[in-house]
Amino acid sequence: MAHEDVTYKLSSAQVSLQLSYRLIKNHLSIEFGPVLQGKWKIKYK
């Protein structure tokens, strides 16, 4: 098996701090809180 370099781009990131409340066990929950999202161009080679 040969190793091959892979080129990809990461264009966004998201950080969230959310509280969750489960209304119906394993079926329904609600989440609320702030979300910080950023988009930029990063290239990895």
N, CA, C and O atoms as a GROMACS GRO file, in nm:
protein
  180
    1MET      N    1   0.085  -0.118   0.000
    1MET     CA    2   0.000   0.000   0.000
    1MET      C    3   0.089   0.123   0.000
    1MET      O    4   0.170   0.141   0.091
    2ALA      N    5   0.076   0.208  -0.099
    2ALA     CA    6   0.159   0.328  -0.112
    2ALA      C    7   0.095   0.446  -0.040
    2ALA      O    8  -0.028   0.458  -0.034
    3HIS      N    9   0.180   0.531   0.015
    3HIS     CA   10   0.130   0.653   0.079
    3HIS      C   11   0.117   0.762  -0.025
    3HIS      O   12   0.204   0.780  -0.110
    4GLU      N   13   0.007   0.834  -0.019
    4GLU     CA   14  -0.019   0.939  -0.116
    4GLU      C   15  -0.063   1.064  -0.042
    4GLU      O   16  -0.148   1.058   0.047
    5ASP      N   17  -0.004   1.180  -0.078
    5ASP     CA   18  -0.044   1.306  -0.017
    5ASP      C   19  -0.183   1.345  -0.064
    5ASP      O   20  -0.219   1.324  -0.180
    6VAL      N   21  -0.259   1.402   0.027
    6VAL     CA   22  -0.395   1.445  -0.004
    6VAL      C   23  -0.404   1.595   0.020
    6VAL      O   24  -0.362   1.645   0.125
    7THR      N   25  -0.460   1.666  -0.076
    7THR     CA   26  -0.480   1.809  -0.063
    7THR      C   27  -0.627   1.834  -0.032
    7THR      O   28  -0.715   1.782  -0.099
    8TYR      N   29  -0.654   1.914   0.072
    8TYR     CA   30  -0.792   1.948   0.104
    8TYR      C   31  -0.798   2.089   0.160
    8TYR      O   32  -0.696   2.147   0.198
    9LYS      N   33  -0.918   2.142   0.164
    9LYS     CA   34  -0.940   2.278   0.214
    9LYS      C   35  -1.036   2.274   0.332
    9LYS      O   36  -1.135   2.201   0.331
   10LEU      N   37  -1.005   2.352   0.434
   10LEU     CA   38  -1.094   2.371   0.548
   10LEU      C   39  -1.145   2.514   0.539
   10LEU      O   40  -1.068   2.609   0.555
   11SER      N   41  -1.274   2.530   0.513
   11SER     CA   42  -1.324   2.663   0.485
   11SER      C   43  -1.410   2.722   0.595
   11SER      O   44  -1.448   2.839   0.586
   12SER      N   45  -1.443   2.647   0.699
   12SER     CA   46  -1.524   2.703   0.805
   12SER      C   47  -1.504   2.626   0.935
   12SER      O   48  -1.458   2.512   0.937
   13ALA      N   49  -1.539   2.693   1.043
   13ALA     CA   50  -1.533   2.632   1.176
   13ALA      C   51  -1.650   2.684   1.257
   13ALA      O   52  -1.696   2.796   1.235
   14GLN      N   53  -1.698   2.604   1.350
   14GLN     CA   54  -1.811   2.645   1.431
   14GLN      C   55  -1.786   2.603   1.575
   14GLN      O   56  -1.748   2.490   1.603
   15VAL      N   57  -1.809   2.697   1.666
   15VAL     CA   58  -1.797   2.670   1.808
   15VAL      C   59  -1.931   2.704   1.872
   15VAL      O   60  -1.985   2.812   1.850
   16SER      N   61  -1.982   2.613   1.951
   16SER     CA   62  -2.112   2.640   2.014
   16SER      C   63  -2.109   2.596   2.160
   16SER      O   64  -2.044   2.498   2.198
   17LEU      N   65  -2.180   2.672   2.240
   17LEU     CA   66  -2.199   2.640   2.382
   17LEU      C   67  -2.350   2.633   2.401
   17LEU      O   68  -2.416   2.736   2.414
   18GLN      N   69  -2.403   2.512   2.402
   18GLN     CA   70  -2.547   2.496   2.403
   18GLN      C   71  -2.593   2.414   2.522
   18GLN      O   72  -2.526   2.320   2.567
   19LEU      N   73  -2.708   2.451   2.572
   19LEU     CA   74  -2.774   2.373   2.676
   19LEU      C   75  -2.880   2.287   2.610
   19LEU      O   76  -2.941   2.328   2.511
   20SER      N   77  -2.901   2.170   2.664
   20SER     CA   78  -2.996   2.078   2.604
   20SER      C   79  -3.096   2.030   2.709
   20SER      O   80  -3.060   2.009   2.825
   21TYR      N   81  -3.220   2.014   2.667
   21TYR     CA   82  -3.324   1.961   2.754
   21TYR      C   83  -3.398   1.850   2.680
   21TYR      O   84  -3.450   1.872   2.571
   22ARG      N   85  -3.401   1.734   2.739
   22ARG     CA   86  -3.465   1.619   2.676
   22ARG      C   87  -3.612   1.616   2.715
   22ARG      O   88  -3.646   1.598   2.832
   23LEU      N   89  -3.700   1.632   2.616
   23LEU     CA   90  -3.844   1.630   2.641
   23LEU      C   91  -3.898   1.488   2.644
   23LEU      O   92  -3.975   1.453   2.733
   24ILE      N   93  -3.859   1.408   2.545
   24ILE     CA   94  -3.900   1.268   2.538
   24ILE      C   95  -3.772   1.186   2.524
   24ILE      O   96  -3.697   1.206   2.428
   25LYS      N   97  -3.746   1.096   2.616
   25LYS     CA   98  -3.622   1.020   2.619
   25LYS      C   99  -3.596   0.950   2.486
   25LYS      O  100  -3.682   0.879   2.435
   26ASN      N  101  -3.476   0.971   2.428
   26ASN     CA  102  -3.430   0.913   2.302
   26ASN      C  103  -3.509   0.956   2.178
   26ASN      O  104  -3.490   0.899   2.071
   27HIS      N  105  -3.598   1.056   2.190
   27HIS     CA  106  -3.678   1.094   2.074
   27HIS      C  107  -3.679   1.244   2.048
   27HIS      O  108  -3.669   1.284   1.932
   28LEU      N  109  -3.691   1.327   2.151
   28LEU     CA  110  -3.710   1.470   2.130
   28LEU      C  111  -3.634   1.550   2.235
   28LEU      O  112  -3.653   1.530   2.356
   29SER      N  113  -3.549   1.640   2.188
   29SER     CA  114  -3.479   1.730   2.279
   29SER      C  115  -3.470   1.867   2.216
   29SER      O  116  -3.479   1.881   2.094
   30ILE      N  117  -3.452   1.970   2.298
   30ILE     CA  118  -3.432   2.105   2.247
   30ILE      C  119  -3.296   2.153   2.294
   30ILE      O  120  -3.250   2.116   2.402
   31GLU      N  121  -3.233   2.236   2.212
   31GLU     CA  122  -3.102   2.292   2.244
   31GLU      C  123  -3.107   2.441   2.221
   31GLU      O  124  -3.169   2.488   2.126
   32PHE      N  125  -3.040   2.516   2.308
   32PHE     CA  126  -3.035   2.660   2.291
   32PHE      C  127  -2.904   2.713   2.346
   32PHE      O  128  -2.848   2.656   2.440
   33GLY      N  129  -2.856   2.821   2.288
   33GLY     CA  130  -2.732   2.882   2.331
   33GLY      C  131  -2.663   2.954   2.216
   33GLY      O  132  -2.709   2.946   2.102
   34PRO      N  133  -2.553   3.023   2.245
   34PRO     CA  134  -2.483   3.099   2.141
   34PRO      C  135  -2.398   3.010   2.050
   34PRO      O  136  -2.348   2.906   2.092
   35VAL      N  137  -2.383   3.054   1.926
   35VAL     CA  138  -2.301   2.984   1.826
   35VAL      C  139  -2.210   3.088   1.760
   35VAL      O  140  -2.257   3.193   1.718
   36LEU      N  141  -2.082   3.058   1.750
   36LEU     CA  142  -1.986   3.143   1.681
   36LEU      C  143  -1.937   3.067   1.559
   36LEU      O  144  -1.887   2.955   1.570
   37GLN      N  145  -1.952   3.129   1.442
   37GLN     CA  146  -1.915   3.062   1.318
   37GLN      C  147  -1.828   3.154   1.236
   37GLN      O  148  -1.856   3.273   1.223
   38GLY      N  149  -1.721   3.098   1.179
   38GLY     CA  150  -1.631   3.176   1.094
   38GLY      C  151  -1.600   3.101   0.967
   38GLY      O  152  -1.597   2.978   0.964
   39LYS      N  153  -1.578   3.177   0.861
   39LYS     CA  154  -1.543   3.117   0.732
   39LYS      C  155  -1.419   3.187   0.679
   39LYS      O  156  -1.410   3.310   0.679
   40TRP      N  157  -1.325   3.109   0.633
   40TRP     CA  158  -1.202   3.160   0.576
   40TRP      C  159  -1.139   3.052   0.491
   40TRP      O  160  -1.184   2.937   0.492
   41LYS      N  161  -1.036   3.088   0.418
   41LYS     CA  162  -0.970   2.990   0.332
   41LYS      C  163  -0.841   2.945   0.397
   41LYS      O  164  -0.752   3.025   0.425
   42ILE      N  165  -0.831   2.815   0.420
   42ILE     CA  166  -0.709   2.751   0.471
   42ILE      C  167  -0.678   2.635   0.377
   42ILE      O  168  -0.765   2.552   0.350
   43LYS      N  169  -0.558   2.628   0.329
   43LYS     CA  170  -0.518   2.519   0.240
   43LYS      C  171  -0.412   2.435   0.306
   43LYS      O  172  -0.312   2.487   0.356
   44TYR      N  173  -0.432   2.305   0.307
   44TYR     CA  174  -0.335   2.210   0.357
   44TYR      C  175  -0.284   2.128   0.240
   44TYR      O  176  -0.360   2.090   0.151
   45LYS      N  177  -0.156   2.100   0.240
   45LYS     CA  178  -0.100   2.016   0.135
   45LYS      C  179  -0.024   1.901   0.196
   45LYS      O  180   0.031   1.819   0.123
   0.00000   0.00000   0.00000
